[in-house]
């Protein structure tokens, strides 16, 4: 998985690139593009993918150390 990158965007989704397998809770593979944005705010209507709702709820994606 050396070629996989997961980067949290500022106050937005996780940006994922590289050869990953995405599955649901039952283990079924979820088709996705090579690069994807995964919801981090919990308000997407297209989970697990980001649909931009973080912009409407004033999501604070500050990472705590």
Secondary structure, DSSP 8 states (H G I E B T S, - for coil): -TT-EEEE-TTS-EEEESS---B-TTS-B----SEEEE-SSS--TTTTB--SGGGTTT-------
